[in-house]
Amino acid sequence: MKRSLRWLSLGILMVSISVLSLSTASQAQVGIGISVRIGPPALPVYAQPICPGPGYLWTPGYWAWSDDDGYYWVPGTWLIAPVGLLWTPGYWGFERGFYGWHAGYWGPHVGFYGGINYGFGYGGVGFAGGEGRGGAFFYNRAVMNINVRNVTNVYSKTVVVNNTHVAFNGPGGIEARPTRQEEEYGREHHTEALATQRDHEHAASQNRELFARENHGRPAIAATGRPGEFSGHDVVRSRAAGAAYHEPKMSPREARAEGGNQSEPARNEPARNAERNDRPAARAENNRAENRAPQTKNNETRNNEARNHQARNNEARNQARNSEAGNRGQKASHESSRPARQEKAQKQARPEKPAKQAKSEPKHEGRR
């Protein structure tokens, strides 16, 4: 009996773990990972390199974000796909003043990717680049660059798409909402990007030629034959920028600091401030600020009075110094004139010498 209960408990635990893992994987890379105030450039115009062989699936290029340098281009590439899974590309969505990144994922169907026309089967809705038939994947040669000598499972079906290169969903961009079917696909079990995809994106972030501030929306490496191969004959250059490039008015750090990491749609700054002011802690802080205001004014008044008093003291000291200097000057002048006055007084005190007595009278004229 105890052994049966033990096995039953273990079974319940394993089922719980499986459900939790499924739920976690289903939500992986679906929410917003990055949000900034600067919108991505238009998607560049480029051709698709030839498919290397069976089992490869195309993943379109996209603009990624760096906190140091802003947007950089992650080239589209062919890679070995997980068996039975398709790639739903990530996309930028604009809402309430911020551009948020919705990461891509692997699943049994292609879900909503913002209505963005990434090309090569990703025209904005679903995937027209190929389909599964009898356990094998067949490529649509009308939208995929397929060499029949390498790949034999092919068909041709014309696809008409809106020829736009806007890289984000929302006001000012692609005004698209998920269909009911895409919403159902979004609730399926999903798998996050492969390690090869993450390495491919990291390699792109190290290449200066791929940053929008350097290439102005026209990257030198637009697509590659395999992940991480940024040189060789399978590298494709951009034909043109998707639209005129406009230099951002703020630095990447400024844009990222205001956007930040968010697990929900970005909100504008006035709304966040109003919400903060409605919180009890915010109201208490505002009250403290208001109480500090009169005290600050009193302190300023006292400081002004002290400065005025100090200025008056300094003025009095300056006047005293000037008066003292004048007294010393007068005293020096008085001292310098004293010898002259003494000499004059001495001259006046001495009696005048009597005049020399007249010469004796002349001798009497001859003897009588």
For each residue, the residues with C-beta under 8 A, 3 or more apart:
1: 4 5
2: 5 6
3: 6 7
4: 1 7 8
5: 1 2 8 9
6: 2 3 9 10
7: 3 4 10 11
8: 4 5 11 12
9: 5 6 12 13
10: 6 7 13 14
11: 7 8 14 15
12: 8 9 15 16
13: 9 10 16 17
14: 10 11 17 18
15: 11 12 18 19
16: 12 13 19 20
17: 13 14 20 21
18: 14 15 21 22
19: 15 16 22 23
20: 16 17 23 24
21: 17 18 24 25
22: 18 19 25 26 189
23: 19 20 26 27
24: 20 21 27 28
25: 21 22 28 189 190 191 192
26: 22 23 30 187 188 189 190
27: 23 24 30 31 190
28: 24 25 105 190 191 192
29: 33 90 103 104 105 190 192 193
30: 26 27 102 103 105 186 190
31: 27 102 263 264
32: 35 93 100 101 102 262 263 264 265 266
33: 29 100 101 102 103 261
34: 65 100 101 256 259 261
35: 32 98 99 100 101 259 260 261 262 266
36: 65 98 99 252 255 256 258 259
37: 97 98 99 250 254 255 258 259
38: 70 71 99 248 250 252 255
39: 92 94 99 167 168 172 173
40: 63 71 92 99 167 168
41: 63 71 167 212 217 241 242 243 245
42: 165 166 167 217 241 242 243
43: 61 62 63 116 117 118 119 165 166 167 242
44: 61 73 165 217 218 219 222 238 239 240 241 242
45: 165 238 239 240 241 242
46: 61 76 222 223 236 237 238 239
47: 145 223 236 239
48: 58 76 119 120 144 145 223 236
49: 78 145 223 224 225 234 235 236
50: 145 146 147 150 225 234
51: 56 58 78 139 144 145 146 147 150 151
52: 56 78 150 225 226
53: 56 150 151
54: 137 150 151 152 153
55: 80 81 137
56: 51 52 53 78 79 80 81
57: 78 79 80 81 86 87 130 137
58: 48 51 76 77 78 120 121 129 144
59: 76 77 78 79 87 89 104 197
60: 76 89 118 119 120 122
61: 43 44 46 73 74 75 76 77 118 222 223
62: 43 73 74 89 90 91 118 167
63: 40 41 43 71 72 73 74 92 167 212
64: 71 72 73 74 101 201 204 205
65: 34 36 70 71 72 101 252 256
66: 69 70 71 72 205 211 252
67: 252 253 256
68: 252 253
69: 66 72 211 213 252
70: 38 65 66 211 212 213 248 252 255
71: 38 40 41 63 64 65 66 211 212
72: 63 64 65 66 69 204 205 207 210 211 212
73: 44 61 62 63 64 204 210 211 212 215 219 221 222
74: 61 62 63 64 200 201 204 210
75: 61 200 204 210 219 221 222 223 224 230
76: 46 48 58 59 60 61 118 120 222 223 224
77: 58 59 61 200 223 224 225 226 227
78: 49 51 52 56 57 58 59 224 225 226
79: 56 57 59 194 196 197 200 226 227
80: 55 56 57 196
81: 55 56 57 85 86 87 106 137
82: 85 106 191 194
83:
84: 108 132
85: 81 82 106 107 108 191
86: 57 81 106 107 108 109 110 127
87: 57 59 81 104 105 106 110
88: 104 105 106 107 110 111 112 113 185
89: 59 60 62 104 113 116 118 122
90: 29 62 101 102 103 104 113
91: 62 101 102 113 114 116 168 169
92: 39 40 63 99 100 101 102 114 167 168 169
93: 32 99 100 102 114 168 169 170
94: 39 98 99 100 168 169 170 171 172 173
95: 98 100 170 265 266
96: 265 266 267 268 271
97: 37 266 267 268 269
98: 35 36 37 94 95 259 262 265 266 267 268
99: 35 36 37 38 39 40 92 93 94 168 259 266
100: 32 33 34 35 92 93 94 95 259 262 265 266
101: 32 33 34 35 64 65 90 91 92
102: 30 31 32 33 90 91 92 93 113 114
103: 29 30 33 90 192 193
104: 29 59 87 88 89 90 113 193
105: 28 29 30 87 88 111 190 191 192 193
106: 81 82 85 86 87 88 190 191 192 193 194
107: 85 86 88 110 111 185 188 189 190 191
108: 84 85 86 185 188 189
109: 86 185 188
110: 86 87 88 107 113 122 126 127 185
111: 88 105 107 178 182 185 186 188
112: 88 115 178 179 182 183 185 186
113: 88 89 90 91 102 104 110 116 118 122 124
114: 91 92 93 102 168 169 174 176
115: 112 124 125 169 174 175 176
116: 43 89 91 113 122 124 166 167 168 169 174
117: 43 122 123 124 161 162 163 164 165 166 174
118: 43 60 61 62 76 89 113 122 123
119: 43 48 60 122 123 143 161
120: 48 58 60 76 129 143 144 145
121: 58 127 128 129 130 140 143 144 159
122: 60 89 110 113 116 117 118 119 127 129
123: 117 118 119 126 128 159 161 162
124: 113 115 116 117 161 162 174 176
125: 115 176 179 182
126: 110 123
127: 86 110 121 122 130
128: 121 123 140 143 157 159
129: 58 120 121 122 139 140 143 144
130: 57 121 127 137 138 139 140 144
131: 137 138 140
132: 84 135 136 137 138
133: 136 137 138 153
134:
135: 132
136: 132 133 153
137: 54 55 57 81 130 131 132 133 153
138: 130 131 132 133 153 154 155
139: 51 129 130 144 146 151 153 154 155
140: 121 128 129 130 131 143 144 154 155 156 157 159
141: 144 146 154 155 156
142: 156 157 158 159
143: 119 120 121 128 129 140 159
144: 48 51 58 120 121 129 130 139 140 141
145: 47 48 49 50 51 120
146: 50 51 139 141 150 151 154
147: 50 51 150 151
148: 151 152 154
149:
150: 50 51 52 53 54 146 147
151: 51 53 54 139 146 147 148 154
152: 54 148
153: 54 133 136 137 138 139
154: 138 139 140 141 146 148 151
155: 138 139 140 141
156: 140 141 142
157: 128 140 142
158: 142
159: 121 123 128 140 142 143
160:
161: 117 119 123 124
162: 117 123 124
163: 117
164: 117 174
165: 42 43 44 45 117 242 243
166: 42 43 116 117 173 174 242 243
167: 39 40 41 42 43 62 63 92 116 173 242
168: 39 40 91 92 93 94 99 114 116 172 173 174
169: 91 92 93 94 114 115 116 173 174 175 176
170: 93 94 95 173 174 175
171: 94 175
172: 39 94 168
173: 39 94 166 167 168 169 170
174: 114 115 116 117 124 164 166 168 169 170
175: 115 169 170 171
176: 114 115 124 125 169
177:
178: 111 112 182 183 186
179: 112 125 182 183
180: 183 184
181: 184 185
182: 111 112 125 178 179 185 186
183: 112 178 179 180 186 187
184: 180 181 187 188
185: 88 107 108 109 110 111 112 181 182 188
186: 30 111 112 178 182 183
187: 26 183 184
188: 26 107 108 109 111 184 185
189: 22 25 26 107 108
190: 25 26 27 28 29 30 105 106 107
191: 25 28 82 85 105 106 107
192: 25 28 29 103 105 106
193: 29 103 104 105 106 197 198
194: 79 82 106 197 198
195: 198 199
196: 79 80 199 200 227 228
197: 59 79 193 194 200 201 227
198: 193 194 195 201 202
199: 195 196 202 203 227 228
200: 74 75 77 79 196 197 203 204 227 228
201: 64 74 197 198 204 205
202: 198 199 205 206
203: 199 200 206 207 228 230
204: 64 72 73 74 75 200 201 207 210 230
205: 64 66 72 201 202 210
206: 202 203
207: 72 203 204 210 221 230
208: 211 214
209: 214 215 219 220 221
210: 72 73 74 75 204 205 207 214 215 219 220 221
211: 66 69 70 71 72 73 208 214 215
212: 41 63 70 71 72 73 215 216 217 245
213: 69 70 216 247
214: 208 209 210 211
215: 73 209 210 211 212 218 219 220 238
216: 212 213 241 245
217: 41 42 44 212 241 242 243 245
218: 44 215 238 240 241 245
219: 44 73 75 209 210 215 222 238
220: 209 210 215 237 238
221: 73 75 207 209 210 224 230 235 236 237
222: 44 46 61 73 75 76 219 236 237 238
223: 46 47 48 49 61 75 76 77 235 236
224: 49 75 76 77 78 221 227 228 229 230 234 235 236
225: 49 50 52 77 78 229 232 234 235
226: 52 77 78 79 229 234
227: 77 79 196 197 199 200 224
228: 196 199 200 203 224
229: 224 225 226 232 234 235
230: 75 203 204 207 221 224 235
231: 235
232: 225 229 235
233:
234: 49 50 224 225 226 229
235: 49 221 223 224 225 229 230 231 232
236: 46 47 48 49 221 222 223 224
237: 46 220 221 222
238: 44 45 46 215 218 219 220 222 241
239: 44 45 46 47
240: 44 45 218
241: 41 42 44 45 216 217 218 238 244 245
242: 41 42 43 44 45 165 166 167 217
243: 41 42 165 166 217
244: 241
245: 41 212 216 217 218 241
246:
247: 213
248: 38 70 251 252 255
249:
250: 37 38 254 255
251: 248 254 255
252: 36 38 65 66 67 68 69 70 248 255 256
253: 67 68 256 257
254: 37 250 251 257 258
255: 36 37 38 70 248 250 251 252 258 259
256: 34 36 65 67 252 253 259 260
257: 253 254 260
258: 36 37 254 255 269
259: 34 35 36 37 98 99 100 255 256 262 266
260: 35 256 257
261: 33 34 35
262: 32 35 98 100 259 265 266
263: 31 32
264: 31 32
265: 32 95 96 98 100 262
266: 32 35 95 96 97 98 99 100 259 262
267: 96 97 98 271 272
268: 96 97 98 271 272
269: 97 258 272 273
270: 273 274
271: 96 267 268 274 275
272: 267 268 269 275 276
273: 269 270 276 277
274: 270 271 277 278
275: 271 272 278 279
276: 272 273 279 282
277: 273 274 282 283 286
278: 274 275 282 283
279: 275 276 282 283
280: 283 284
281: 284 285
282: 276 277 278 279 285 286
283: 277 278 279 280 286 287
284: 280 281 287 288
285: 281 282 288 289
286: 277 282 283 289 290
287: 283 284 290 291
288: 284 285 291 292
289: 285 286 292 293
290: 286 287 293
291: 287 288 294 295
292: 288 289 295 296
293: 289 290 296 297
294: 291 297 298
295: 291 292 298 299
296: 292 293 299 300
297: 293 294 300 301
298: 294 295 301 302
299: 295 296 302 303
300: 296 297 303 304
301: 297 298 304 305
302: 298 299 305 306
303: 299 300 306 307
304: 300 301 307 308
305: 301 302 308 309
306: 302 303 309 310
307: 303 304 310 311
308: 304 305 311 312
309: 305 306 312 313
310: 306 307 313 314
311: 307 308 314 315
312: 308 309 315 316
313: 309 310 316 317
314: 310 311 317 318
315: 311 312 318 319
316: 312 313 319 320
317: 313 314 320 321
318: 314 315 321 322
319: 315 316 322 323
320: 316 317 323 324
321: 317 318 324 325
322: 318 319 325 326
323: 319 320 326 327
324: 320 321 327 328
325: 321 322 328 329
326: 322 323 329 330
327: 323 324 330 331
328: 324 325 331 332
329: 325 326 332 333
330: 326 327 333 334
331: 327 328 334 335
332: 328 329 335 336
333: 329 330 336 337
334: 330 331 337 338
335: 331 332 338
336: 332 333 339
337: 333 334 340 341
338: 334 335 341 342
339: 336 342 343
340: 337 343 344
341: 337 338 344 345
342: 338 339 345 346
343: 339 340 346 347
344: 340 341 347 348
345: 341 342 348 349
346: 342 343 349 350
347: 343 344 350
348: 344 345
349: 345 346
350: 346 347
351:
352:
353:
354:
355:
356:
357:
358:
359:
360:
361:
362:
363:
364:
365:
366:
367:
368:
